């Protein structure tokens, strides 16, 4: 019983730690912010649709295909994108900005 309670409390603490919505002290570089114009082109897309962005954190005059829209564990919306030569990720921040996030798995 004592072991089960300890396991349950440990799991609850772990889940609470993972549900934070902001990264304290995170500094967003201006070049990582998805512009309002680019966001207006990306937002209405459904998976499989594409658009060309005149400027973006991933380059200029780049073709972008929306692969997936989802809500991240942070509670904020994200978009997984296919670029001309790579995949990319853009997520909303607590400040309602959209930023290019590093991708670790291709």
N, C-alpha and C positions, 0 to 999 in steps of 0.2 A: 504494500500500500504506500509506504513511504517513498519507495523508488518510483512508483507510478506518478505520485504527486510531484516529485522533483522533476521528472521528465515533462510533465504537463506544464509546469511553471517555466521550465527552460524553453520549451517550444513557444509559449506565449510571449516571453521576452524576445526571443529571436524574431518572431513575426512582427512584433511591435517595432523593433529596430528596422526591419525591412520596409515598413510602410511609411517612412518619412517622405515628405513631398518636396523637400528642398535640400540641396547640398550646401551646408553652411560654408560661407566664405568662397563659394565658387565664383570664379571670374570668367565671364564670357567675352571672348575676343570679338571685336566688331566684325571681322571677316567671317565669323561663324554664324552670324545672324542671317536668317533667311529673310530677304526683303519683302516688304508689303506687296510689291508687284509680283514677285515670284510666288508668294503664298496665295495670291488671288488666282493664279493659274493652276496651282497644285490642289487647292482645297476642293474644287468641284469634281475632280477626277475620281473615277471608280477604278478598282484594280484592273490592270491591263491597258488602261488608256494612257496616252502620252502627251507631252507638250514640250515645247522648246523654251528654255529660259535664257534670256539675254544676259543676265548676270546672276550668279549664285555662289554660295560658299564652295561649290565643287568645280567652278570654272564658268567661263562665259560662253554664250551661244551653245549650250549643251542640251542634248535630247534627254528627257527624263520620262521613265515609265513608272507609274505607281504600281508597286507590287502588293502592298498591304497597308491598311489603316488599322490601328489598334490602340487600346488603352494600356499604358505601361503600368508596372507595379507601383510607380510613383503616383498614379492617378491621373496623369496627364496624357494627352493624345500624342501619338507618334505616327510617322509614315515611313515605311521601308520603300526605297526607291532603287530603280535600276538606271544607272547612268550609261553613257556611251561605253565605258570600259570597266565599270566597277559597280558595286552596290553601295548605297548610302542610307543614312538614317537621319531623320529630322524629328525633333520632339519639341513640344510646347514646354515653356518654363513657368514657374509661379508668377512671373511678371508678364505673362501672355505674349512673350516673344517666342519665336520658333527658331531653334538653333540646329546646326549640323552637329550630330553627335558622332564620336568615334565608333567605328564598327570593329568588333574583335573577331567575329565569325563571318566568314564569307560563304 
